[in-house]
Amino acid sequence: MVGMIGLAYLWPEGGMDREPISLGDVANYGVSLIFFFYGLRLSPEKLRAGLSNWRLHLVVQFATFLLFPLLIMPLHSLFAGTSKELLWLGTFYLAALPSTVSSSVVMVSIAGGNIPAAIFNASISSLIGVFLTPLWMGLYLATGSGNFDMGQIMGKLVLQVLLPVTLGIVLHRFWGGFAERYKKQLRVFDQIIILIIVYTSFSESFARDMFSSYSVLDILLLGMLMLVLFFAVYGILHVVSRLFGFNRENRITAIFCGSKKSLVHGTVMSKVLFPDANMVGIILLPIMLYHALQLLASSVIAQSLARRAGLEAKGE
């Protein structure tokens, strides 16, 4: 991603030209394919089986779609009308996104948590986000941008996200094995599309000089805010999990799934939610910083929990 941002800075024309091929159109079609392949890998039987642990699921989804936005909303008054308001909007967009799938499951696995529950929560979060993310963003985009039309946005999301996911789930029984066999190759495809979106988005922003009012210090402060946000949610989930009486495995799942945010969904949904391509590069900055920092912090915490569990097992 850093390489794509650098390329966009040095050669923004490549992300904006429509000849010989429009990278923006490639990204649009790629978004639908990403969600189609995601649907192919979703097993309806596993989703139904995961419904039983409903208290854990409620805690994770509450953190993902309510706790995060409620922590960021009060900060709006500090940035409204200033040059930093777009960074706040990007942070609120991050807060409204669903949880990530792969890294949540990996971290839960390393720490010794409830892996089936992690898979269920990460998967169902992605589906819920198709509806809740645009609803949250509509609170500010509808009043701050005359181009935001909730009906039009939902229509695009249905066509580009929900319909491909649903089609993939329906075809899981026929092509699910194919998607599972080639999941590494499909993951590479996902990453390529994400890099194209990052490149085209930042190309537009650099070409329009959208970053001129932001300094390196602003970016560093934003990174610190992302770390504070992660540990705030992590701490709250730790307390809530104990209040609910979760065992160790479910606490780990609640903490790691509830504190994650999806870069994949953030980049692909930005193509639909933000009609002004000039602002997308800035909007994506918080989620890219949060994604990198959440992986770093989560990996350290997960390994620490795994070592502690190992020591406790030896003590027994």
Secondary structure, 3 states (H helix, E strand, C coil): CHHHHHHHHHCCHHHHCCCCCCHHHHHHHHHHHHHHHHHHCCCHHHHHHHHHCHHHHHHHHHHHHHHHHHHHHHHHHHHCCCCCHHHHHHHHHHHHCCCCCHHHHHHHHHHCCCHHHHHHHHHHHHHHHHHHHHHHHHHHHHHHCCCCCHHHHHHHHHHHHHHHHHHHHHCHHHHHHHHHHCHHHHHHHHHHHHHHHHHHHHHHHHHCCCCCCCCHHHHHHHHHHHHHHHHHHHHHHHHHHHHCCCCHHHHHHHHHHHCCCCHHHHHHHHHHHCCCHHHHHHHHHHHHHHHHHHHHHHHHHHHHHHHHHHHHHHHC
